[in-house]
């Protein structure tokens, strides 16, 4: 087994090949300071969520969508930091969460699907000026649920 992923899984379980590829390409790296930054990431996620909720209330749907995605991103990053990894790619962050949390039964796949959907909605809002009230509401709700779930998983 590749030294980058040695000791990652338990027993004879195979490592997710996409996760291994992210490690090989340095899009996911070991990060010894990770655990010390979990609380900071959760604080950032909470602030982004609060701002997303306020933007939604003010009918600023583009910003609510973007802020809600970044709340989810920072929540996801807190999970990665809790395992002493760091991402260099939003895509590989999602792959790492699948490998470290979903495939081990610690996190529902629905949160990963929500993060992927959020990534698409954020990109549409940010790059193509395409957003909606329904998308913004969906994102704010997903961000809240994700943040709550992550808080139960990390070791503070």
DRENKOL-217781 format. One record per residue (C-alpha): residue in three letters; y, x, z. Coordinates in steps of 0.001 Angstrom, whole numbers, plus 500000, padded with zeros to 6 digits. Example, Ala and Ser with C-alpha at 12.3 -4.5 7.8 and 13.67 -1.06 7.14 Angstrom:
Ala495500512300507800/Ser498940513670507140/
end
This chain:
Unk500000500000500000/Unk503529501151499224/Unk505170502848502221/Unk508187500567501832/Unk506098497549502718/Unk503503499139504974/Unk503232497289508240/Unk505198494330506906/Unk502354491843506995/Unk499658491236509409/Unk496113492431508781/Unk494971492358505202/Unk497548489866503904/Unk499108490819500607/Unk502830491333500328/Unk504683488999497998/Unk504961491008494723/Unk508544489818494140/Unk509510491040497612/Unk507814494353496946/Unk509738494617493668/Unk513034493965495492/Unk512140496742497942/Unk511266499170495146/Unk514567498440493389/Unk516500498871496671/Unk517779495305496454/Unk516225494829499898/Unk516291497777502270/Unk515256498594505791/Unk518347498384508000/Unk517991499673511546/Unk521275498088512694/Unk520198494630511522/Unk519440493040514872/Unk522823494127516221/Unk524564492127513465/Unk522650488840513759/Unk525179487222516091/Unk528103488273513872/Unk526400486721510818/Unk525751483496512712/Unk529401483375513808/Unk530486483852510195/Unk528048481142509063/Unk529419478761511703/Unk533032479448510675/Unk532218478956506988/Unk530432475694507854/Unk533406474464509869/Unk535767475274507001/Unk533426473577504512/Unk533383470418506639/Unk537200470467506865/Unk537507470979503101/Unk535145468058502525/Unk537239465842504809/Unk540361466860502818/Unk538506466080499549/Unk538634469727498474/Unk535162469483496975/Unk535177472783495109/Unk536006474731498262/Unk533638472697500402/Unk530824473615497998/Unk531687477309498012/Unk532230477521501767/Unk528999475629502499/Unk527032478006500280/Unk528495481005502070/Unk527599479442505398/Unk524018479260504130/Unk524215482799502772/Unk525323484188506143/Unk522665482151507939/Unk520071483609505566/Unk521449487080506072/Unk521110486636509846/Unk517402485966509312/Unk517064489100507218/Unk518988491181509737/Unk516732489854512478/Unk513837491540510643/Unk515919494750510203/Unk516414494347506465/Unk519569494195504367/Unk520045492634500922/Unk521880493914497886/Unk521240490779495827/Unk521462487048496508/Unk518260486603494487/Unk516366489176496547/Unk517695487643499751/Unk515973484407498743/Unk512780486283497834/Unk512818488097501182/Unk513206484840503102/Unk510265483361501226/Unk508128486358502085/Unk509225486897505679/Unk509691483311506841/Unk508216480693504497/Unk504934482445503712/Unk504454483125507428/Unk505046479458508307/Unk508255480042510263/Unk510636478257507877/Unk510241475248505616/Unk510393475864501875/Unk513016473091501768/Unk515559475535503215/Unk514856478041500439/Unk515131475294497842/Unk518434474259499439/Unk519699477835499341/Unk518723478128495665/Unk520424474834494855/Unk523448475936496836/Unk523615479174494881/Unk523665477210491606/Unk526281474728492838/Unk528471477552494173/Unk528232479411490858/Unk529069476232488914/Unk532093475594491144/Unk533234479214491184/Unk532600480277487592/Unk532652477052485549/Unk535076474853487490/Unk532307472270487815/Unk531800470503491154/Unk531466467017492598/Unk531936465077495807/Unk528187464404495939/Unk527364468108495488/Unk529868469089498161/Unk528471466546500627/Unk524942467734499904/Unk525940471357500451/Unk527720470686503742/Unk524692468790505049/Unk522320471563503923/Unk524518474237505505/Unk524485472417508839/Unk520698471983508845/Unk520105475559507753/Unk522400477012510416/Unk520674474967513116/Unk517230476060511917/Unk518233479728511763/Unk519625479636515301/Unk516185478621516550/Unk514477481465514684/Unk516559484537515510/Unk516253486650518608/Unk519689486887520189/
end
